[in-house]
Amino acid sequence: MKQFQFDYHSITSLTRDLEKVRLWYKSKSCSNVVFQIYSDSLDRGQMELVSNVITRTIPHAICMGCSTNGNIIEGRLSSTTISVVCTILEKPSTKVKLLQYTLNGETSLDVVENIKREVRENPWVKGVELQLTIRGMSLSPLCDALHDVDESIAIFGGGAFNPDLSKNDACVFSNVVGYSERGILVLLIGGEDFHIYTTHIAGWKPLGREFLVTKAQNALLFELDGKPAYDVYYRYLKILNDEHFFANTLEFPFFYKHNGIDILRAPVHCNEDGTLVMTSDIDENVKARLAYGDPWTILDCIRKDGKKIGEFKPDIIKVFSCAARRSFWGKEEISNETLPLQSIAPTSGFHTAGEFLRTNGFVNQHNVTLVIAAMREGDGDDSHKFDMAEDSFSGQVSMINRLATFIDAATQELAQANAKLSLMAITDPLSHLFNRGEIQRCIKECIAEKTPACLVMMDIDDFKKINDTYGHKEGDNVIIGISNVLKKTVDETGLSGIDSSDYRVMEDDDDFDETSRGLRESILTVKSTIGRWGGEEFMVLLRETPIEKALDFAEKVRKAFNEMEFEKAGHRSVSVGVVEIQEGESADSAYVRVDQALYKAKENGRNQVFYAQGGER
């Protein structure tokens, strides 16, 4: 695979460059020639002129192109309006086919069916490249329908754009059908000796708090947390809903998960009612955060993915980079993320209105993302090694990053503080078990879900005498002792295991103290929930646990606690009541029955387990 890249300056220079291509092509044994024309202008006459000259010079060549927000040639942002990339396929087995269709809301699914049919009829296909006009329409149906294409086939591409970010006009064109302001180009490529590797890079980091998307439809984002979506941009960034809204928000997309990967979504317009018109569809009932570009993360991703691309040994690299990335880096810095790829293989592409890539079987429409497609024929060439400088951007962007990092760190600290406050609200400070309110909530939830369960209630015998005789500090030691026995017995009886539904406000982090960490690991369990009911009383909820196992658990707790020896209080005992929650029973009825069972254990002489069968409801 051989590639020629050049900028268009005049018919004279274009003719000279094409003659070089023609002479090289004639001297080699080649199968196909594909020209990509990228135009940072909507001058239809110039596009058609370049296309016609190419077709006259090399009649059998495929010629395709689109309008862009900037052309990428030899890994750099081109300074000219039109750039031309010629790819010559050398292996006889490599094949290409160009398709062009009208694309609008009514035709998108028909387009996908045509693509599927073409792929089925041409089993050599290994890659599907898309160039399409996308502004003003939902492409989720198209992306979802492409899921059915053979999973081994790479699907990637970019949306045609306008040099002016605030305008919707865009076009695609080819020497197959011609110029279209509502169209899609589909380049099928593959063959026995053809190989392709794709990846995507974001580097945008979420900042600040999470927002719940409470109302959205296709590309319309109506509400976040039940309030007009625009409020987020005004409240946190002071961005006005004026003619500069699109340009000002382009660098602050929303960040959320979709089809198992991180997705970015940017707004293009804000309606008077605060509804945001997004660059592409956004899901409802997902948690989203504002995001901001992090140069270090972007370049680290380029460095990491660049090494993988280098190991693939590509002949050429195609890039589809969102216009928001160009806006973020600025004209002088934007090539920092694509120029390193040129050290591996000839790198070209354009700045898009949206990027498309198949990942884990799903075709996703991306925003603010860099999609990369590396290709080769045969086994590849080791002659080019990935080369990237360690420090390749200015201090101005570094300062922006430092501010973003500060906001992110402050947000995380606040989230951790809130999590600790939430933890304190549902736990007992002495025993580090759930407090009564939380254990009651868990029991009621269990009953509401009709989950079979047993309750184990226990009371430390003669606890008042411990406080009166040895002091409250020793009483506290006894409380801590029985709490530790409960947690240890839960583990030993196989009733442990984390249950996220038991504690919904905790998030994984590295700053919780050992007490909080122990709580999460020991008492928030799948089958058991342990709580301090009050004073010297404790309650254990055992979900989906047979009564025989519940009684065994209660006996082991009683015995283990009785064997403990405290410094002043010596050996102590506990009385235990056990009940099985009956079908249709209320939480209050279950509390009364287990309390009565505990009373029977006390009445029968203490330091024993009493099981109450059935009972009034």
N, C-alpha and C positions, 0 to 999 in steps of 0.2 A: 504494500500500500504506500503510495507516494502522494505528497500533498504540496501544492503551491498556494501561497497566500500573498495577496497584494491589494493595495488600496487603489481605487479608481480616481484618477486625476483628469484624464482627458481620453478621447477616442484614440488618440495617437499612442498614449502610454498603455491603454488597454489592449490595443492591437499588438503592440510589442510584447506585452506579457503573455498574451494568448499564443503568440507564435512560438514562444519558448515552450509552452505547455504542449503545443501540437508536435513540435520536433521531438521532444522527449517521448511523447506518447507513441509516435511512429517508430521510434528506435527500439521500443520494448514490446514484449508480448503482454498485452493488457486486455482485461475483460470489459471494464466499464469506466466511464468518466462522469463524475457528478460535480456540478457547480452549485455552490451556495452563495447567494447574493444578500448581503445585509445592508439595509439602507436606513441611515439616521436622518431620513427625510421622507416626506410623503409625495415627492415629485414623481408622479406616475410616468411622465415622459422619460425621465432619466433612468428609472428602473427598466422600463421596456427597451430603451435604447441599449443598455448594457446587456440585457438578456438577448436581444436580437443579434448583437455583434458576436456574442459567444456562440449562439446557435449557427450563425453563418460560418464561423471559423471552424467549429467542431460540431458538425450537424447531428451526429449520433449521441451527443452528450445530454444528460439530464440537467436541466437548469431550473432551480427553485430559489425562492427567497421570501423575505418579509421585511416590513418596517420595524425599526428597533428604537430603543432609547440609548443606543450606543453600540458600536461594533467592537468586537474583540479579535485582534489579529496578532499572531505571534505572542500570545499571552498578555498583550497590552491593550488599553483602550485606544482605539484608532482616532486619529485627528481629522480624518476625512469623512465625508458624508456617506460614501458607498465603499464597501469592502467586498472582495471576491475571494472565495476559497474553492480551490479545485482539488478534488480527491480522485486519484487514479487507482483503481482496483486491479491488482496484478494477477491474482490467482484465477485460473480458468473456472474454478468452482464457485467463486464469489459472484453473487447475483444481486441486483437491485431492481426495484420497481417503484415508480412514483405514482401516487394516487392524489386526486384533488376533488374535493366536494364542497358544495355550499353548506355552511354551518350556521344554524340558528336554533332557537328553542324547539321548533317543530321537526327539524331534520337530524338532531344530534344522535338519537337512538338508531335511526336508519343508517347514519354514517358508521356507527359501531358495528352494526350487522354486516355492512359491506366490508369493513376491515376484517372481521372474523372470517367471512367467506374467503377473502383473498389469502389470509393466513392458512386456512385449511387447504386451499387449492395450491399453495406454494409451500410445501413442507420444509424447504430450505431456509425459511425466514428465522432469524435469530434475534433481530432487533426491529422495533417499530419506532421511528422518530416522528414526532408531531411538531408542526408549526401551525399556529391557528390564531384567529382573531377571537378574543374572549370577553372583552369588556361589555358589560350590560347583560350578560346571560349566565345562568347557572350551569356549570359543567359537572356537577356532582352526578347526575344521571349517566353522563358519558363515561366518567371515571369508574363508576360502579359497574357499568355494563362491560367494561374492558376487563374486569376481573376474570371473566370466563375464558379469555385467551390463554392458550397453553402456558402454564406457569414458568416454563423454561425460557420464554421469550421476554427480553428486556423491552420495556416501554418507557420512553423518556421524551423530553422536548420542552418547548417554551412558547409563551404567548406573544404574538406580535404586539408592538407597542408604538407609541407616538413619541417623537423627540420632546414634546411638551407634556410633562407629567399630568397637567390638568385637563388634557383633552382625550377623548375616547377614540378618535379616528385611528385606524390601523389597517394593514392590508397584508395579504399573501399573494404570491404570483409564481407562475411556472411556465415553461414552454409546452406543458401538456394541455392546460385549460386557459391560462392567462391570468389577468389581474382580478382580485376579488377583495372587497371590503368586508365580506362575511364568508369566510372560507377556512378550510383546513387542508394542509399538505401532509400526506402520510408517506414517508419513505420506508419501504420494506427493504431490509438488507440482511444478508446471511450467506450461508454456504458451508460446505464441509470444512474448509480451512479458515473460516471466519470466526472470530471470538470477540466478546464484548464484556466489559466490566463497568458497572454503574455504582454511583454513590451520591450522597448529598451532604452538604455542609451548611449549618445555620450559624452557630456562634452567638446568637442572640440569647441573652440571659433573662429569666423572669425577675422582675423587681416588685417590691411592695406586696400588698396583701392579695389574697385570692378573691375573685368575684364569681358568683354563680350566674351562668347564662340562664336567666329565668324566662326569656321570650326571644325566639329567633325563628326566622323562616327563610330558607335558602341563604342568600347573601345579605339579608336584612337582619341586623342585630338591634332588637327593640329595647330590651331591658337587661340590666345587670343588677342582681340583688333587688329586683322589683322596681328599680328606678331607671329613668331614661339612660341609655348607654352613653350618650355624650357627656353626661355629668362626670364620668370618670376622667375624661380628658381635660375638662375645665377645672375640676376640683384639684387634681393632682399635678397637672402640667400647665394649667392656665392657658390652654389652647382655645382660641375663639372660633366660633362657627362662622367663618367668613371666607373670602375667596382664597385665603392661604391655608385653609384647613387641611387639604390633602397633603400639601408639601410639608406642613408642620407635624402631621401625625405619621408620616411614612416611616420614620425611624422608630416609632413606638407601636409596634404591632401587638396583638394579643398572642399569648403562648398557652397552648393546651395540648392534650393528648388526643390523637385520632388514629384509628386503626393500629393502635399499639406503638405509635411513634410520636415524637414531639412535632407539632405543627404550628406555624405562625400564620396569623391572619391580620391584614392591615386594612384600615378603613380608607375609602376613596372619597366619601361625601357624607355630610350630615344633614338630615332633613330638619325642618323647623321644629318638629316634635321631639327631637333628640334621638331619632332613629339613625343608626349608622349603616351606611351602605358599604359592605365589605368587598374586598377584591375577589373573594370567592366564598362559598357557603361556610357557615359556622354552625356547629352542633348546638342543640338546646340541652339544658340540664348538665352541662359540663362546667368544671371549674377552670377559669382562665385568669391569667395575670398579665399585666403590662410587661413588655420586654424591651430591652435596650441592647444594642450591639456592644460586644466585648472584644476589642481587637486581639487581646492575648488568646482568648478562647478560639476566635476565628483562625488565627495563624497557627495555633497548636493543632487544630483540626486539619488544616491544610498540610501541616508537617506530618501528622500521623497518616492521613489518607494518601498523601503524596507518596509516602514510602510503599503503601500497598499498591498504588497505581504503578509505581516503578517496578515492583515485583511482577506485575502483570505483563510488563514489556510491551506497551502499546505502540502502534505505528502513528496514531493520531489521537488527539483528545478534543472532544467537543464540550463546551461549557455553556450553560444557560443560567445567567446571573440576574437576579431580580434588580429592577431599577432602584429599589430602596437601598440596596447595598452600595450602588454608585453614589446615591445621595448621602449615605452615611460616611463613606470614606472620603468623598470629594474627588474631583478630577485628578488631582496629583497623587492620591494614595490608592485609588481603586485597583490599580494593577498589582498591588502587593499580594492579593489573594489568588491571582491567576498566573502571573508571570513565573512563579516557581514551577508550575506544571510544564512550561515551555522547555525546562531543562530535561524533561523526560521525552517529550515528543511534541511535534507541532500542535499548538493549542489555539483554537478559534471558537467563536460563538457570538452571542449578543446579549444585551441587557433587556430583560423581558417584562411582560405584564403579569407573569405567573409562570411557575415551573411545574413540570409534570415528571413523576418518576414512580416506577413500580417498586414497592418494597414489601417483602413478606407476602407477596401475592396480590397486594392491593395497589391500585393505581391512585396516587394521591396528587391533588393539586396543591402545590406549595406557594407560599409567598415569602419574600425576604430571604430567599434560600439560593444557594449555589448548587445546581445539579450538574454532575460530571458524567460523561460517557466516554470511556476509553476503548479503543478498538484496535484490532490487529488482524493481519492475515498470517497464517502459519504459526511458528513457534515464538516469534518475536526476536528482538535484537537487544543484546546486553550493553550496547555501546553508550547509551544515555543513562545517566544516574541522576536521581532526584537531588537537587541542590537548592537549599533555601537558607538565606541569611537569618541569624538569630534575632537581629533587631532591624526591622524593616518598616517602621512607621514613625511619624513625627511625635513630638512632645505634646502637640495640641490634642491629638486623639488620646494620648496617654492620660492627660488631665481629665478628659471626659470619662475615661474608664475608671479613674480613681474615684470620681464622684459617684459613678454607678456602683462601684464596689462598696463605697461607704453606705449608700442607700440599702443595698442588698444585705450588708452585715447588720445594719441597724434594724432592718425588718426581721431578720432571723432572730436577733436577740429579743425583739419584742414578742415574736411568736413563741419563743422558748419561755419567756416570762409568763405569757398568757397560759401556756400549757401547764406550767408549774402551779399557777393560781387555780386552774381547773382541776388539777390533781389534788390540791389541798382541799378543794370544795367537796370532794367525794371520798376522802380518806380520813381515817382516824389518826391524829398526829402521834399518839403513843404507840399503838400496835402496828401502824402502817398497813392496816387492813382497810377494806371499805368501811365507811361509816353507815349508820342505820338507814339513812335516806337512800343511799346507793344500793345497799343490799335489798331493800324493799323494792326499789325500781327493777332490779334484776329478777326478783321473784315474780313481780306482776307481769313483766315482759315474758317470762317463761310460761306463765299460766295463759297469757293472752295468745301465745303462739302454740298452745296445746302441746307443749313438750313434756313428756313424762319426767318426773323429778321427785327427789326426796329432800326433806328438810331435817337438818341435824342442829338442835339447839342445846347449848351447854352453859353451865353456871359453875364458877369456882366455889367449892364448898367453904363455908365459914370465912368468906373473904373479909368481912367487916372486922373479924378478930385479928386478921393479919395487919390491917391498917392500925387498929387500936393498940396492938401489942408491939409491933415492930416499926411502925411508921409508914407514911404514904410512899416513901421511896422504895421500901421493900415491896409494898403493894404493887407499885409500878413494875418492879422486876418480875413479879409473878404474872402480871398481865402480858408483859413481853415474852415470858417463858411459854405461856399457853399459845400465844400467837405463833411463835417459832415452831412449836410442836404441830400446830395445824398445817402450816405451810409445808413442813417436812413430810408429814404423813400424806398430804395430797400427792407429793412427788412419789413417795414410796409405794403408794397404792395404785399408781398408774392413772391418776385422775388429772394430771397436769397437762399443760399445752396452751399456747397463747390463743386467746379469743378476742379478735378486734372488736366484736360487738359489745364485749363487756366494758371496754374502755375506749371510747370513741374520740377522745380529744388528744390522746398522746400521739406524738410524732417521733420518729427515730431521730436522734441527735446525739451529740457527744458531750453535752453539757449538763445532763441531769446527774444529780448526785447519786451515790451508791444506794441510798435508801430508796429513791424513786426507781432506779434501775432494778433493784431487787423486787420491788412491788410488781413491776411489769412482768418480770420473768417468773415470779413464784405464785402470785395469787390471781392474775388475770388469765384464767384457764378455760379450756374448752368445756369441761364437765363440771368443774367446781368453782364456786364464787364464795369467798370467805369474807365475813364482816363482823365488826364489833357491834353488837346489838345495843349495848349500853352498860356502863359500869363493868361488872364482872361477867356479863352475859355475851355469848357469841352465837352467830348463826352461820350455817354452811348450807348452800344450795348445791345439790348434786344432780345435774341434768342427766337424763337418760341413763340412770344408774339403778340397777335392781335393788330392792330393799335388802337383800342378803349382803350385797356389797356395801351398802350404806351402813348397815349394822356392824360390819367388819371394820369399816373406817372409824366409826364412833368408838368401838372397843379399843382399837389401836391408839387413838388419841387419848382415851381415858388411861390406858395402861402406861403409855409413854410419859404422860404428864405426871402420873403418880410416882414414876421412877426417878423423876428429876429431884434434885436436892438444892434448895436455895440457901444462901449464906446464913440467913437468920430464920427464915420461915420453915426451913427443913423440907420434908416431903409434904406435898399438898395433894388434894384430890379434886375431881370434877364430876358433876352429875350431868347425864346426857339424856335428852329426849329425842326420839326419832319417829317421823311419820312419812308416809308416802302420800303425795298430793293426789287427791281423788279427781276423777274426771268431772268437770263442771264445777269444781270447788273454787270459791273465791280466795283471794290472798288473805283476807281477814280471818276466814274460817280456818285456813291452814295455820296461821299464826296462833290462834286459840288452841288448836289441837296439839301442836308441838310444844306449846307452853304447858299444857296439861300433862303431856308425857314427861316433860322435865320435872314438873311438880311431883309426879308419881315416883320418879327416880329419887328425889329428895326424901319423900315420905317413906320410901322403902329402906332408907338407911344411908343414902348418899353413896358417892364413889361407884356408881353403876350406870348401865344403859337401860333405858326403858323404851320399848317399842309399842306405840298405840296404833292398833289396826282400825281402819275405817273411821267411823265417827259421824256425828251430826254435821250438817252443812248449814 
